[in-house]
Amino acid sequence: MIEAKTLAEDIIKILDSKKAFNIKLLGIEKQTVIADYFVLACGANNTQVSALADELEFKLSENGISADRREGHGASEWIVIDYNSVIVHVFSRDARAKYNLEKLWADADDIDITSLLS
């Protein structure tokens, strides 16, 4: 079983390699028991949001890692992929601004990921 932080870092690298933007890693283990980390990312449009989520699931499945659940499909503005210890949120720009999870989870640790991004 892969460690939660390593999984989150792998997810960030995959999303970054597919041109996701505004990627953030929030440590939420002190605020909730639902997960240890949230990964937030944006796609330029609904098509890219879907493509990012699909690529993420494909790349992780190659390493034997599968999601527990996925919500949001097709032309969705917001897709949530649950990897148990890491929950990934892939948004369109508008949905990211509308739902503003960073504000909702303001008490979470905003973890520096600059070394993971290309």
PDB file as gemmi writes it, atoms N, CA and C in Angstrom:
CRYST1    1.000    1.000    1.000  90.00  90.00  90.00 P 1                      
ATOM      1  N   MET A   1       0.848  -1.194   0.000  1.00  0.00           N  
ATOM      2  CA  MET A   1       0.000   0.000   0.000  1.00  0.00           C  
ATOM      3  C   MET A   1       0.882   1.243   0.000  1.00  0.00           C  
ATOM      4  N   ILE A   2       0.551   2.180  -0.845  1.00  0.00           N  
ATOM      5  CA  ILE A   2       1.339   3.394  -1.006  1.00  0.00           C  
ATOM      6  C   ILE A   2       0.973   4.409   0.085  1.00  0.00           C  
ATOM      7  N   GLU A   3       1.965   5.103   0.592  1.00  0.00           N  
ATOM      8  CA  GLU A   3       1.761   6.127   1.613  1.00  0.00           C  
ATOM      9  C   GLU A   3       0.965   7.290   1.016  1.00  0.00           C  
ATOM     10  N   ALA A   4       0.111   7.904   1.825  1.00  0.00           N  
ATOM     11  CA  ALA A   4      -0.784   8.959   1.354  1.00  0.00           C  
ATOM     12  C   ALA A   4      -0.031  10.128   0.720  1.00  0.00           C  
ATOM     13  N   LYS A   5       1.034  10.592   1.340  1.00  0.00           N  
ATOM     14  CA  LYS A   5       1.761  11.747   0.792  1.00  0.00           C  
ATOM     15  C   LYS A   5       2.418  11.381  -0.545  1.00  0.00           C  
ATOM     16  N   THR A   6       2.960  10.181  -0.653  1.00  0.00           N  
ATOM     17  CA  THR A   6       3.560   9.739  -1.908  1.00  0.00           C  
ATOM     18  C   THR A   6       2.504   9.662  -2.998  1.00  0.00           C  
ATOM     19  N   LEU A   7       1.335   9.137  -2.674  1.00  0.00           N  
ATOM     20  CA  LEU A   7       0.239   9.074  -3.624  1.00  0.00           C  
ATOM     21  C   LEU A   7      -0.154  10.477  -4.074  1.00  0.00           C  
ATOM     22  N   ALA A   8      -0.294  11.394  -3.141  1.00  0.00           N  
ATOM     23  CA  ALA A   8      -0.665  12.773  -3.474  1.00  0.00           C  
ATOM     24  C   ALA A   8       0.378  13.397  -4.403  1.00  0.00           C  
ATOM     25  N   GLU A   9       1.649  13.160  -4.126  1.00  0.00           N  
ATOM     26  CA  GLU A   9       2.718  13.706  -4.969  1.00  0.00           C  
ATOM     27  C   GLU A   9       2.679  13.094  -6.366  1.00  0.00           C  
ATOM     28  N   ASP A  10       2.418  11.805  -6.460  1.00  0.00           N  
ATOM     29  CA  ASP A  10       2.294  11.152  -7.768  1.00  0.00           C  
ATOM     30  C   ASP A  10       1.121  11.734  -8.552  1.00  0.00           C  
ATOM     31  N   ILE A  11       0.026  11.970  -7.878  1.00  0.00           N  
ATOM     32  CA  ILE A  11      -1.156  12.555  -8.513  1.00  0.00           C  
ATOM     33  C   ILE A  11      -0.837  13.941  -9.062  1.00  0.00           C  
ATOM     34  N   ILE A  12      -0.157  14.733  -8.273  1.00  0.00           N  
ATOM     35  CA  ILE A  12       0.214  16.086  -8.699  1.00  0.00           C  
ATOM     36  C   ILE A  12       1.087  16.027  -9.951  1.00  0.00           C  
ATOM     37  N   LYS A  13       2.060  15.133  -9.973  1.00  0.00           N  
ATOM     38  CA  LYS A  13       2.946  15.011 -11.138  1.00  0.00           C  
ATOM     39  C   LYS A  13       2.180  14.589 -12.386  1.00  0.00           C  
ATOM     40  N   ILE A  14       1.244  13.674 -12.238  1.00  0.00           N  
ATOM     41  CA  ILE A  14       0.437  13.229 -13.387  1.00  0.00           C  
ATOM     42  C   ILE A  14      -0.413  14.385 -13.910  1.00  0.00           C  
ATOM     43  N   LEU A  15      -1.095  15.083 -13.022  1.00  0.00           N  
ATOM     44  CA  LEU A  15      -1.937  16.205 -13.439  1.00  0.00           C  
ATOM     45  C   LEU A  15      -1.109  17.304 -14.090  1.00  0.00           C  
ATOM     46  N   ASP A  16       0.040  17.602 -13.515  1.00  0.00           N  
ATOM     47  CA  ASP A  16       0.921  18.623 -14.068  1.00  0.00           C  
ATOM     48  C   ASP A  16       1.413  18.227 -15.463  1.00  0.00           C  
ATOM     49  N   SER A  17       1.726  16.952 -15.648  1.00  0.00           N  
ATOM     50  CA  SER A  17       2.226  16.495 -16.954  1.00  0.00           C  
ATOM     51  C   SER A  17       1.178  16.622 -18.045  1.00  0.00           C  
ATOM     52  N   LYS A  18      -0.087  16.681 -17.663  1.00  0.00           N  
ATOM     53  CA  LYS A  18      -1.188  16.822 -18.617  1.00  0.00           C  
ATOM     54  C   LYS A  18      -1.736  18.249 -18.653  1.00  0.00           C  
ATOM     55  N   LYS A  19      -0.947  19.185 -18.149  1.00  0.00           N  
ATOM     56  CA  LYS A  19      -1.247  20.621 -18.257  1.00  0.00           C  
ATOM     57  C   LYS A  19      -2.399  21.103 -17.382  1.00  0.00           C  
ATOM     58  N   ALA A  20      -2.640  20.405 -16.279  1.00  0.00           N  
ATOM     59  CA  ALA A  20      -3.568  20.965 -15.285  1.00  0.00           C  
ATOM     60  C   ALA A  20      -2.910  22.222 -14.739  1.00  0.00           C  
ATOM     61  N   PHE A  21      -3.700  23.149 -14.243  1.00  0.00           N  
ATOM     62  CA  PHE A  21      -3.120  24.371 -13.670  1.00  0.00           C  
ATOM     63  C   PHE A  21      -3.763  24.659 -12.322  1.00  0.00           C  
ATOM     64  N   ASN A  22      -3.138  25.596 -11.618  1.00  0.00           N  
ATOM     65  CA  ASN A  22      -3.598  25.984 -10.282  1.00  0.00           C  
ATOM     66  C   ASN A  22      -3.737  24.753  -9.376  1.00  0.00           C  
ATOM     67  N   ILE A  23      -2.716  23.907  -9.399  1.00  0.00           N  
ATOM     68  CA  ILE A  23      -2.722  22.689  -8.591  1.00  0.00           C  
ATOM     69  C   ILE A  23      -2.340  23.043  -7.158  1.00  0.00           C  
ATOM     70  N   LYS A  24      -3.087  22.517  -6.220  1.00  0.00           N  
ATOM     71  CA  LYS A  24      -2.809  22.732  -4.794  1.00  0.00           C  
ATOM     72  C   LYS A  24      -2.903  21.411  -4.052  1.00  0.00           C  
ATOM     73  N   LEU A  25      -2.132  21.326  -2.986  1.00  0.00           N  
ATOM     74  CA  LEU A  25      -2.195  20.183  -2.084  1.00  0.00           C  
ATOM     75  C   LEU A  25      -2.544  20.693  -0.702  1.00  0.00           C  
ATOM     76  N   LEU A  26      -3.657  20.219  -0.186  1.00  0.00           N  
ATOM     77  CA  LEU A  26      -4.104  20.607   1.149  1.00  0.00           C  
ATOM     78  C   LEU A  26      -4.020  19.406   2.079  1.00  0.00           C  
ATOM     79  N   GLY A  27      -3.339  19.594   3.190  1.00  0.00           N  
ATOM     80  CA  GLY A  27      -3.296  18.567   4.228  1.00  0.00           C  
ATOM     81  C   GLY A  27      -4.495  18.752   5.136  1.00  0.00           C  
ATOM     82  N   ILE A  28      -5.398  17.780   5.140  1.00  0.00           N  
ATOM     83  CA  ILE A  28      -6.658  17.924   5.887  1.00  0.00           C  
ATOM     84  C   ILE A  28      -6.776  16.928   7.041  1.00  0.00           C  
ATOM     85  N   GLU A  29      -5.691  16.188   7.309  1.00  0.00           N  
ATOM     86  CA  GLU A  29      -5.772  15.128   8.320  1.00  0.00           C  
ATOM     87  C   GLU A  29      -6.089  15.650   9.721  1.00  0.00           C  
ATOM     88  N   LYS A  30      -5.787  16.919  10.003  1.00  0.00           N  
ATOM     89  CA  LYS A  30      -6.085  17.492  11.320  1.00  0.00           C  
ATOM     90  C   LYS A  30      -7.534  17.969  11.431  1.00  0.00           C  
ATOM     91  N   GLN A  31      -8.191  18.153  10.284  1.00  0.00           N  
ATOM     92  CA  GLN A  31      -9.545  18.686  10.272  1.00  0.00           C  
ATOM     93  C   GLN A  31     -10.630  17.620  10.138  1.00  0.00           C  
ATOM     94  N   THR A  32     -10.282  16.460   9.571  1.00  0.00           N  
ATOM     95  CA  THR A  32     -11.309  15.471   9.263  1.00  0.00           C  
ATOM     96  C   THR A  32     -10.710  14.068   9.187  1.00  0.00           C  
ATOM     97  N   VAL A  33     -11.561  13.079   9.253  1.00  0.00           N  
ATOM     98  CA  VAL A  33     -11.119  11.693   9.109  1.00  0.00           C  
ATOM     99  C   VAL A  33     -11.405  11.149   7.703  1.00  0.00           C  
ATOM    100  N   ILE A  34     -11.988  11.961   6.840  1.00  0.00           N  
ATOM    101  CA  ILE A  34     -12.362  11.453   5.512  1.00  0.00           C  
ATOM    102  C   ILE A  34     -11.158  11.176   4.621  1.00  0.00           C  
ATOM    103  N   ALA A  35     -10.050  11.885   4.838  1.00  0.00           N  
ATOM    104  CA  ALA A  35      -8.846  11.704   4.027  1.00  0.00           C  
ATOM    105  C   ALA A  35      -7.697  12.442   4.700  1.00  0.00           C  
ATOM    106  N   ASP A  36      -6.495  12.203   4.194  1.00  0.00           N  
ATOM    107  CA  ASP A  36      -5.324  12.937   4.677  1.00  0.00           C  
ATOM    108  C   ASP A  36      -5.039  14.165   3.823  1.00  0.00           C  
ATOM    109  N   TYR A  37      -5.350  14.069   2.523  1.00  0.00           N  
ATOM    110  CA  TYR A  37      -5.021  15.149   1.589  1.00  0.00           C  
ATOM    111  C   TYR A  37      -6.138  15.369   0.582  1.00  0.00           C  
ATOM    112  N   PHE A  38      -6.262  16.633   0.159  1.00  0.00           N  
ATOM    113  CA  PHE A  38      -7.026  17.015  -1.019  1.00  0.00           C  
ATOM    114  C   PHE A  38      -6.021  17.484  -2.052  1.00  0.00           C  
ATOM    115  N   VAL A  39      -6.166  17.042  -3.281  1.00  0.00           N  
ATOM    116  CA  VAL A  39      -5.446  17.620  -4.411  1.00  0.00           C  
ATOM    117  C   VAL A  39      -6.486  18.362  -5.226  1.00  0.00           C  
ATOM    118  N   LEU A  40      -6.239  19.647  -5.479  1.00  0.00           N  
ATOM    119  CA  LEU A  40      -7.135  20.480  -6.269  1.00  0.00           C  
ATOM    120  C   LEU A  40      -6.422  20.857  -7.553  1.00  0.00           C  
ATOM    121  N   ALA A  41      -7.120  20.806  -8.675  1.00  0.00           N  
ATOM    122  CA  ALA A  41      -6.529  21.177  -9.959  1.00  0.00           C  
ATOM    123  C   ALA A  41      -7.615  21.685 -10.892  1.00  0.00           C  
ATOM    124  N   CYS A  42      -7.186  22.444 -11.890  1.00  0.00           N  
ATOM    125  CA  CYS A  42      -8.109  22.989 -12.880  1.00  0.00           C  
ATOM    126  C   CYS A  42      -7.742  22.533 -14.281  1.00  0.00           C  
ATOM    127  N   GLY A  43      -8.787  22.397 -15.090  1.00  0.00           N  
ATOM    128  CA  GLY A  43      -8.648  22.214 -16.523  1.00  0.00           C  
ATOM    129  C   GLY A  43      -9.217  23.440 -17.211  1.00  0.00           C  
ATOM    130  N   ALA A  44      -8.782  23.692 -18.433  1.00  0.00           N  
ATOM    131  CA  ALA A  44      -9.196  24.895 -19.160  1.00  0.00           C  
ATOM    132  C   ALA A  44     -10.677  24.874 -19.532  1.00  0.00           C  
ATOM    133  N   ASN A  45     -11.234  23.676 -19.699  1.00  0.00           N  
ATOM    134  CA  ASN A  45     -12.645  23.541 -20.071  1.00  0.00           C  
ATOM    135  C   ASN A  45     -13.133  22.165 -19.612  1.00  0.00           C  
ATOM    136  N   ASN A  46     -14.401  21.894 -19.800  1.00  0.00           N  
ATOM    137  CA  ASN A  46     -14.971  20.634 -19.322  1.00  0.00           C  
ATOM    138  C   ASN A  46     -14.334  19.417 -19.987  1.00  0.00           C  
ATOM    139  N   THR A  47     -13.950  19.555 -21.240  1.00  0.00           N  
ATOM    140  CA  THR A  47     -13.300  18.449 -21.943  1.00  0.00           C  
ATOM    141  C   THR A  47     -11.964  18.126 -21.291  1.00  0.00           C  
ATOM    142  N   GLN A  48     -11.182  19.157 -20.964  1.00  0.00           N  
ATOM    143  CA  GLN A  48      -9.898  18.905 -20.315  1.00  0.00           C  
ATOM    144  C   GLN A  48     -10.089  18.386 -18.892  1.00  0.00           C  
ATOM    145  N   VAL A  49     -11.094  18.858 -18.189  1.00  0.00           N  
ATOM    146  CA  VAL A  49     -11.385  18.345 -16.848  1.00  0.00           C  
ATOM    147  C   VAL A  49     -11.590  16.837 -16.919  1.00  0.00           C  
ATOM    148  N   SER A  50     -12.396  16.400 -17.853  1.00  0.00           N  
ATOM    149  CA  SER A  50     -12.655  14.975 -18.025  1.00  0.00           C  
ATOM    150  C   SER A  50     -11.390  14.227 -18.433  1.00  0.00           C  
ATOM    151  N   ALA A  51     -10.621  14.793 -19.344  1.00  0.00           N  
ATOM    152  CA  ALA A  51      -9.382  14.152 -19.803  1.00  0.00           C  
ATOM    153  C   ALA A  51      -8.362  14.031 -18.671  1.00  0.00           C  
ATOM    154  N   LEU A  52      -8.260  15.046 -17.839  1.00  0.00           N  
ATOM    155  CA  LEU A  52      -7.338  14.993 -16.697  1.00  0.00           C  
ATOM    156  C   LEU A  52      -7.723  13.865 -15.745  1.00  0.00           C  
ATOM    157  N   ALA A  53      -9.000  13.776 -15.434  1.00  0.00           N  
ATOM    158  CA  ALA A  53      -9.471  12.726 -14.524  1.00  0.00           C  
ATOM    159  C   ALA A  53      -9.250  11.343 -15.125  1.00  0.00           C  
ATOM    160  N   ASP A  54      -9.550  11.202 -16.406  1.00  0.00           N  
ATOM    161  CA  ASP A  54      -9.356   9.910 -17.077  1.00  0.00           C  
ATOM    162  C   ASP A  54      -7.888   9.505 -17.084  1.00  0.00           C  
ATOM    163  N   GLU A  55      -7.007  10.436 -17.412  1.00  0.00           N  
ATOM    164  CA  GLU A  55      -5.571  10.141 -17.460  1.00  0.00           C  
ATOM    165  C   GLU A  55      -5.039   9.777 -16.082  1.00  0.00           C  
ATOM    166  N   LEU A  56      -5.499  10.485 -15.072  1.00  0.00           N  
ATOM    167  CA  LEU A  56      -5.078  10.189 -13.709  1.00  0.00           C  
ATOM    168  C   LEU A  56      -5.461   8.760 -13.330  1.00  0.00           C  
ATOM    169  N   GLU A  57      -6.701   8.398 -13.568  1.00  0.00           N  
ATOM    170  CA  GLU A  57      -7.148   7.044 -13.237  1.00  0.00           C  
ATOM    171  C   GLU A  57      -6.387   5.993 -14.037  1.00  0.00           C  
ATOM    172  N   PHE A  58      -6.128   6.270 -15.309  1.00  0.00           N  
ATOM    173  CA  PHE A  58      -5.395   5.325 -16.146  1.00  0.00           C  
ATOM    174  C   PHE A  58      -3.964   5.132 -15.640  1.00  0.00           C  
ATOM    175  N   LYS A  59      -3.254   6.225 -15.397  1.00  0.00           N  
ATOM    176  CA  LYS A  59      -1.850   6.138 -14.954  1.00  0.00           C  
ATOM    177  C   LYS A  59      -1.734   5.429 -13.609  1.00  0.00           C  
ATOM    178  N   LEU A  60      -2.611   5.738 -12.675  1.00  0.00           N  
ATOM    179  CA  LEU A  60      -2.541   5.091 -11.363  1.00  0.00           C  
ATOM    180  C   LEU A  60      -2.935   3.616 -11.465  1.00  0.00           C  
ATOM    181  N   SER A  61      -3.875   3.295 -12.339  1.00  0.00           N  
ATOM    182  CA  SER A  61      -4.276   1.890 -12.492  1.00  0.00           C  
ATOM    183  C   SER A  61      -3.131   1.047 -13.048  1.00  0.00           C  
ATOM    184  N   GLU A  62      -2.252   1.664 -13.831  1.00  0.00           N  
ATOM    185  CA  GLU A  62      -1.069   0.953 -14.332  1.00  0.00           C  
ATOM    186  C   GLU A  62      -0.166   0.483 -13.194  1.00  0.00           C  
ATOM    187  N   ASN A  63      -0.260   1.182 -12.068  1.00  0.00           N  
ATOM    188  CA  ASN A  63       0.521   0.829 -10.874  1.00  0.00           C  
ATOM    189  C   ASN A  63      -0.323   0.091  -9.836  1.00  0.00           C  
ATOM    190  N   GLY A  64      -1.487  -0.395 -10.236  1.00  0.00           N  
ATOM    191  CA  GLY A  64      -2.332  -1.174  -9.340  1.00  0.00           C  
ATOM    192  C   GLY A  64      -3.130  -0.349  -8.351  1.00  0.00           C  
ATOM    193  N   ILE A  65      -3.255   0.937  -8.599  1.00  0.00           N  
ATOM    194  CA  ILE A  65      -3.999   1.819  -7.694  1.00  0.00           C  
ATOM    195  C   ILE A  65      -5.312   2.195  -8.366  1.00  0.00           C  
ATOM    196  N   SER A  66      -6.408   1.859  -7.710  1.00  0.00           N  
ATOM    197  CA  SER A  66      -7.709   2.202  -8.275  1.00  0.00           C  
ATOM    198  C   SER A  66      -8.495   3.058  -7.292  1.00  0.00           C  
ATOM    199  N   ALA A  67      -9.341   3.881  -7.860  1.00  0.00           N  
ATOM    200  CA  ALA A  67     -10.160   4.784  -7.048  1.00  0.00           C  
ATOM    201  C   ALA A  67     -11.278   4.013  -6.365  1.00  0.00           C  
ATOM    202  N   ASP A  68     -11.617   4.441  -5.155  1.00  0.00           N  
ATOM    203  CA  ASP A  68     -12.771   3.878  -4.463  1.00  0.00           C  
ATOM    204  C   ASP A  68     -14.071   4.362  -5.109  1.00  0.00           C  
ATOM    205  N   ARG A  69     -14.087   5.639  -5.508  1.00  0.00           N  
ATOM    206  CA  ARG A  69     -15.268   6.244  -6.111  1.00  0.00           C  
ATOM    207  C   ARG A  69     -14.840   7.374  -7.041  1.00  0.00           C  
ATOM    208  N   ARG A  70     -15.739   7.675  -7.986  1.00  0.00           N  
ATOM    209  CA  ARG A  70     -15.570   8.832  -8.868  1.00  0.00           C  
ATOM    210  C   ARG A  70     -16.940   9.460  -9.037  1.00  0.00           C  
ATOM    211  N   GLU A  71     -17.006  10.745  -8.854  1.00  0.00           N  
ATOM    212  CA  GLU A  71     -18.258  11.495  -9.042  1.00  0.00           C  
ATOM    213  C   GLU A  71     -18.015  12.563 -10.092  1.00  0.00           C  
ATOM    214  N   GLY A  72     -18.988  12.756 -10.958  1.00  0.00           N  
ATOM    215  CA  GLY A  72     -18.862  13.703 -12.059  1.00  0.00           C  
ATOM    216  C   GLY A  72     -18.393  12.950 -13.286  1.00  0.00           C  
ATOM    217  N   HIS A  73     -19.087  13.115 -14.382  1.00  0.00           N  
ATOM    218  CA  HIS A  73     -18.767  12.352 -15.582  1.00  0.00           C  
ATOM    219  C   HIS A  73     -18.916  13.226 -16.814  1.00  0.00           C  
ATOM    220  N   GLY A  74     -18.354  12.761 -17.905  1.00  0.00           N  
ATOM    221  CA  GLY A  74     -18.551  13.414 -19.195  1.00  0.00           C  
ATOM    222  C   GLY A  74     -18.171  14.871 -19.190  1.00  0.00           C  
ATOM    223  N   ALA A  75     -19.126  15.717 -19.445  1.00  0.00           N  
ATOM    224  CA  ALA A  75     -18.879  17.157 -19.558  1.00  0.00           C  
ATOM    225  C   ALA A  75     -19.000  17.865 -18.217  1.00  0.00           C  
ATOM    226  N   SER A  76     -18.563  17.212 -17.189  1.00  0.00           N  
ATOM    227  CA  SER A  76     -18.695  17.759 -15.841  1.00  0.00           C  
ATOM    228  C   SER A  76     -17.728  18.907 -15.595  1.00  0.00           C  
ATOM    229  N   GLU A  77     -18.154  19.868 -14.813  1.00  0.00           N  
ATOM    230  CA  GLU A  77     -17.295  20.978 -14.402  1.00  0.00           C  
ATOM    231  C   GLU A  77     -16.431  20.615 -13.191  1.00  0.00           C  
ATOM    232  N   TRP A  78     -16.802  19.544 -12.491  1.00  0.00           N  
ATOM    233  CA  TRP A  78     -16.103  19.176 -11.267  1.00  0.00           C  
ATOM    234  C   TRP A  78     -16.151  17.661 -11.139  1.00  0.00           C  
ATOM    235  N   ILE A  79     -14.993  17.054 -11.160  1.00  0.00           N  
ATOM    236  CA  ILE A  79     -14.895  15.607 -10.991  1.00  0.00           C  
ATOM    237  C   ILE A  79     -14.124  15.334  -9.708  1.00  0.00           C  
ATOM    238  N   VAL A  80     -14.678  14.472  -8.882  1.00  0.00           N  
ATOM    239  CA  VAL A  80     -14.048  14.085  -7.619  1.00  0.00           C  
ATOM    240  C   VAL A  80     -13.664  12.608  -7.714  1.00  0.00           C  
ATOM    241  N   ILE A  81     -12.392  12.329  -7.424  1.00  0.00           N  
ATOM    242  CA  ILE A  81     -11.906  10.955  -7.448  1.00  0.00           C  
ATOM    243  C   ILE A  81     -11.367  10.639  -6.057  1.00  0.00           C  
ATOM    244  N   ASP A  82     -11.913   9.611  -5.455  1.00  0.00           N  
ATOM    245  CA  ASP A  82     -11.590   9.249  -4.073  1.00  0.00           C  
ATOM    246  C   ASP A  82     -10.610   8.080  -4.050  1.00  0.00           C  
ATOM    247  N   TYR A  83      -9.392   8.370  -3.605  1.00  0.00           N  
ATOM    248  CA  TYR A  83      -8.382   7.329  -3.424  1.00  0.00           C  
ATOM    249  C   TYR A  83      -8.196   7.010  -1.941  1.00  0.00           C  
ATOM    250  N   ASN A  84      -9.247   7.154  -1.177  1.00  0.00           N  
ATOM    251  CA  ASN A  84      -9.288   6.865   0.250  1.00  0.00           C  
ATOM    252  C   ASN A  84      -8.506   7.900   1.048  1.00  0.00           C  
ATOM    253  N   SER A  85      -7.188   7.849   1.046  1.00  0.00           N  
ATOM    254  CA  SER A  85      -6.396   8.800   1.827  1.00  0.00           C  
ATOM    255  C   SER A  85      -6.170  10.116   1.095  1.00  0.00           C  
ATOM    256  N   VAL A  86      -6.422  10.107  -0.216  1.00  0.00           N  
ATOM    257  CA  VAL A  86      -6.264  11.308  -1.047  1.00  0.00           C  
ATOM    258  C   VAL A  86      -7.521  11.464  -1.896  1.00  0.00           C  
ATOM    259  N   ILE A  87      -8.122  12.636  -1.812  1.00  0.00           N  
ATOM    260  CA  ILE A  87      -9.296  12.938  -2.625  1.00  0.00           C  
ATOM    261  C   ILE A  87      -8.898  14.015  -3.626  1.00  0.00           C  
ATOM    262  N   VAL A  88      -9.136  13.726  -4.895  1.00  0.00           N  
ATOM    263  CA  VAL A  88      -8.738  14.616  -5.982  1.00  0.00           C  
ATOM    264  C   VAL A  88      -9.969  15.348  -6.504  1.00  0.00           C  
ATOM    265  N   HIS A  89      -9.830  16.675  -6.642  1.00  0.00           N  
ATOM    266  CA  HIS A  89     -10.893  17.514  -7.184  1.00  0.00           C  
ATOM    267  C   HIS A  89     -10.343  18.156  -8.450  1.00  0.00           C  
ATOM    268  N   VAL A  90     -10.960  17.846  -9.593  1.00  0.00           N  
ATOM    269  CA  VAL A  90     -10.555  18.459 -10.857  1.00  0.00           C  
ATOM    270  C   VAL A  90     -11.720  19.330 -11.317  1.00  0.00           C  
ATOM    271  N   PHE A  91     -11.443  20.626 -11.431  1.00  0.00           N  
ATOM    272  CA  PHE A  91     -12.471  21.631 -11.704  1.00  0.00           C  
ATOM    273  C   PHE A  91     -12.260  22.327 -13.041  1.00  0.00           C  
ATOM    274  N   SER A  92     -13.347  22.899 -13.562  1.00  0.00           N  
ATOM    275  CA  SER A  92     -13.226  23.968 -14.549  1.00  0.00           C  
ATOM    276  C   SER A  92     -12.899  25.230 -13.754  1.00  0.00           C  
ATOM    277  N   ARG A  93     -12.437  26.270 -14.433  1.00  0.00           N  
ATOM    278  CA  ARG A  93     -12.139  27.545 -13.733  1.00  0.00           C  
ATOM    279  C   ARG A  93     -13.361  28.063 -12.981  1.00  0.00           C  
ATOM    280  N   ASP A  94     -14.501  28.073 -13.667  1.00  0.00           N  
ATOM    281  CA  ASP A  94     -15.712  28.635 -13.061  1.00  0.00           C  
ATOM    282  C   ASP A  94     -16.150  27.845 -11.836  1.00  0.00           C  
ATOM    283  N   ALA A  95     -16.111  26.521 -11.935  1.00  0.00           N  
ATOM    284  CA  ALA A  95     -16.521  25.694 -10.793  1.00  0.00           C  
ATOM    285  C   ALA A  95     -15.558  25.884  -9.630  1.00  0.00           C  
ATOM    286  N   ARG A  96     -14.261  25.992  -9.912  1.00  0.00           N  
ATOM    287  CA  ARG A  96     -13.272  26.194  -8.841  1.00  0.00           C  
ATOM    288  C   ARG A  96     -13.568  27.489  -8.101  1.00  0.00           C  
ATOM    289  N   ALA A  97     -13.855  28.546  -8.836  1.00  0.00           N  
ATOM    290  CA  ALA A  97     -14.172  29.830  -8.213  1.00  0.00           C  
ATOM    291  C   ALA A  97     -15.494  29.768  -7.452  1.00  0.00           C  
ATOM    292  N   LYS A  98     -16.470  29.103  -8.028  1.00  0.00           N  
ATOM    293  CA  LYS A  98     -17.800  29.024  -7.416  1.00  0.00           C  
ATOM    294  C   LYS A  98     -17.777  28.268  -6.085  1.00  0.00           C  
ATOM    295  N   TYR A  99     -17.123  27.117  -6.057  1.00  0.00           N  
ATOM    296  CA  TYR A  99     -17.158  26.273  -4.862  1.00  0.00           C  
ATOM    297  C   TYR A  99     -16.064  26.618  -3.861  1.00  0.00           C  
ATOM    298  N   ASN A 100     -14.992  27.225  -4.306  1.00  0.00           N  
ATOM    299  CA  ASN A 100     -13.940  27.795  -3.456  1.00  0.00           C  
ATOM    300  C   ASN A 100     -13.577  26.900  -2.256  1.00  0.00           C  
ATOM    301  N   LEU A 101     -13.130  25.689  -2.549  1.00  0.00           N  
ATOM    302  CA  LEU A 101     -12.759  24.759  -1.477  1.00  0.00           C  
ATOM    303  C   LEU A 101     -11.615  25.275  -0.615  1.00  0.00           C  
ATOM    304  N   GLU A 102     -10.749  26.097  -1.193  1.00  0.00           N  
ATOM    305  CA  GLU A 102      -9.659  26.660  -0.402  1.00  0.00           C  
ATOM    306  C   GLU A 102     -10.194  27.484   0.770  1.00  0.00           C  
ATOM    307  N   LYS A 103     -11.263  28.220   0.533  1.00  0.00           N  
ATOM    308  CA  LYS A 103     -11.875  29.010   1.613  1.00  0.00           C  
ATOM    309  C   LYS A 103     -12.590  28.091   2.599  1.00  0.00           C  
ATOM    310  N   LEU A 104     -13.326  27.118   2.076  1.00  0.00           N  
ATOM    311  CA  LEU A 104     -14.054  26.176   2.927  1.00  0.00           C  
ATOM    312  C   LEU A 104     -13.100  25.411   3.842  1.00  0.00           C  
ATOM    313  N   TRP A 105     -11.924  25.050   3.320  1.00  0.00           N  
ATOM    314  CA  TRP A 105     -10.923  24.299   4.076  1.00  0.00           C  
ATOM    315  C   TRP A 105      -9.746  25.212   4.450  1.00  0.00           C  
ATOM    316  N   ALA A 106     -10.028  26.446   4.834  1.00  0.00           N  
ATOM    317  CA  ALA A 106      -8.985  27.428   5.140  1.00  0.00           C  
ATOM    318  C   ALA A 106      -8.069  26.978   6.278  1.00  0.00           C  
ATOM    319  N   ASP A 107      -8.549  26.123   7.158  1.00  0.00           N  
ATOM    320  CA  ASP A 107      -7.728  25.638   8.269  1.00  0.00           C  
ATOM    321  C   ASP A 107      -6.775  24.517   7.863  1.00  0.00           C  
ATOM    322  N   ALA A 108      -6.904  24.022   6.654  1.00  0.00           N  
ATOM    323  CA  ALA A 108      -6.034  22.943   6.173  1.00  0.00           C  
ATOM    324  C   ALA A 108      -4.626  23.481   5.925  1.00  0.00           C  
ATOM    325  N   ASP A 109      -3.656  22.577   5.957  1.00  0.00           N  
ATOM    326  CA  ASP A 109      -2.278  22.945   5.653  1.00  0.00           C  
ATOM    327  C   ASP A 109      -2.121  23.069   4.144  1.00  0.00           C  
ATOM    328  N   ASP A 110      -1.677  24.241   3.682  1.00  0.00           N  
ATOM    329  CA  ASP A 110      -1.389  24.459   2.263  1.00  0.00           C  
ATOM    330  C   ASP A 110       0.062  24.036   2.033  1.00  0.00           C  
ATOM    331  N   ILE A 111       0.257  22.879   1.418  1.00  0.00           N  
ATOM    332  CA  ILE A 111       1.581  22.274   1.309  1.00  0.00           C  
ATOM    333  C   ILE A 111       2.261  22.746   0.033  1.00  0.00           C  
ATOM    334  N   ASP A 112       3.508  23.170   0.166  1.00  0.00           N  
ATOM    335  CA  ASP A 112       4.289  23.662  -0.973  1.00  0.00           C  
ATOM    336  C   ASP A 112       4.603  22.503  -1.923  1.00  0.00           C  
ATOM    337  N   ILE A 113       4.195  22.657  -3.181  1.00  0.00           N  
ATOM    338  CA  ILE A 113       4.410  21.616  -4.185  1.00  0.00           C  
ATOM    339  C   ILE A 113       5.273  22.101  -5.356  1.00  0.00           C  
ATOM    340  N   THR A 114       5.901  23.259  -5.219  1.00  0.00           N  
ATOM    341  CA  THR A 114       6.650  23.824  -6.335  1.00  0.00           C  
ATOM    342  C   THR A 114       7.718  22.878  -6.873  1.00  0.00           C  
ATOM    343  N   SER A 115       8.315  22.075  -6.018  1.00  0.00           N  
ATOM    344  CA  SER A 115       9.355  21.150  -6.471  1.00  0.00           C  
ATOM    345  C   SER A 115       8.777  20.006  -7.305  1.00  0.00           C  
ATOM    346  N   LEU A 116       7.472  19.797  -7.272  1.00  0.00           N  
ATOM    347  CA  LEU A 116       6.829  18.712  -8.007  1.00  0.00           C  
ATOM    348  C   LEU A 116       6.351  19.143  -9.387  1.00  0.00           C  
ATOM    349  N   LEU A 117       6.295  20.451  -9.613  1.00  0.00           N  
ATOM    350  CA  LEU A 117       5.729  20.977 -10.860  1.00  0.00           C  
ATOM    351  C   LEU A 117       6.823  21.265 -11.873  1.00  0.00           C  
ATOM    352  N   SER A 118       6.491  21.046 -13.143  1.00  0.00           N  
ATOM    353  CA  SER A 118       7.475  21.308 -14.192  1.00  0.00           C  
ATOM    354  C   SER A 118       7.380  22.745 -14.682  1.00  0.00           C  
TER     355      SER A 118                                                      
END                                                                             
